[in-house]
Amino acid sequence: MRALFSLVGLLVVVAIVAMIAKKQVQAVAPAIVPPAPATADAPTVQEQSRAAQQKVLQDVNHALEQGAARTSDSQP
């Protein structure tokens, strides 16, 4: 009888842990967003890549110019 209660108690605990784990996984899982319909004026992957590369290039050049200005300002 004692073994039966232990087994039932163990099964109840496993069921509770499984329910909590399921809720946690559902809360963490990203929401599935349907992709936007493709339109004629939507940028292609290649255009997006080129734009990102240009942005990085501009940012690097701007940072280099700022660094050069700082070093020229700090020199007597």
Wavefront OBJ file of the C-alpha trace (Angstrom):
o trace
v 0.000 0.000 0.000
v 2.836 2.343 0.855
v 4.518 1.635 -2.503
v 1.264 2.423 -4.321
v 0.971 5.823 -2.632
v 4.625 6.541 -3.405
v 4.103 5.669 -7.049
v 0.939 7.786 -7.309
v 2.675 10.699 -5.590
v 5.626 10.411 -7.958
v 3.312 10.404 -10.985
v 1.491 13.495 -9.689
v 4.779 15.333 -9.191
v 5.971 14.363 -12.700
v 2.677 15.575 -14.193
v 2.952 18.921 -12.384
v 6.556 19.408 -13.482
v 5.602 18.531 -17.078
v 2.777 21.105 -17.063
v 5.071 23.811 -15.685
v 7.763 22.973 -18.238
v 5.221 23.137 -21.066
v 4.061 26.587 -19.951
v 7.644 27.822 -19.730
v 8.493 26.564 -23.212
v 5.386 28.205 -24.647
v 6.232 31.496 -22.933
v 9.809 31.507 -24.251
v 9.053 30.283 -27.773
v 9.044 33.125 -30.308
v 5.732 34.042 -31.831
v 5.400 32.903 -35.423
v 4.861 35.951 -37.609
v 3.650 35.336 -41.136
v 5.973 36.824 -43.748
v 4.865 40.044 -45.347
v 3.552 39.701 -48.869
v 6.149 40.485 -51.494
v 5.502 43.753 -53.270
v 7.151 45.304 -56.269
v 8.898 48.016 -54.216
v 10.188 45.695 -51.472
v 14.008 45.560 -51.432
v 15.626 42.309 -52.412
v 18.103 40.502 -50.198
v 20.950 41.720 -52.370
v 19.788 45.340 -52.052
v 19.410 44.966 -48.283
v 22.910 43.509 -48.064
v 24.387 46.309 -50.135
v 22.609 48.921 -47.997
v 23.927 47.311 -44.806
v 27.458 47.268 -46.214
v 27.211 50.952 -47.152
v 25.928 51.810 -43.670
v 28.840 49.982 -42.013
v 31.308 51.670 -44.370
v 29.888 55.111 -43.557
v 29.966 54.386 -39.821
v 33.591 53.224 -39.962
v 34.638 56.280 -41.979
v 32.811 58.552 -39.551
v 34.508 56.882 -36.568
v 37.923 57.219 -38.232
v 37.303 60.905 -38.909
v 36.284 61.440 -35.290
v 39.430 59.663 -34.093
v 41.632 61.737 -36.367
v 39.961 64.927 -35.158
v 40.519 63.924 -31.527
v 44.197 63.177 -32.051
v 44.767 66.445 -33.944
v 42.945 68.381 -31.192
v 44.956 66.773 -28.390
v 48.366 67.466 -29.980
v 49.972 70.804 -28.963
l 1 2 3 4 5 6 7 8 9 10 11 12 13 14 15 16 17 18 19 20 21 22 23 24 25 26 27 28 29 30 31 32 33 34 35 36 37 38 39 40 41 42 43 44 45 46 47 48 49 50 51 52 53 54 55 56 57 58 59 60 61 62 63 64 65 66 67 68 69 70 71 72 73 74 75 76
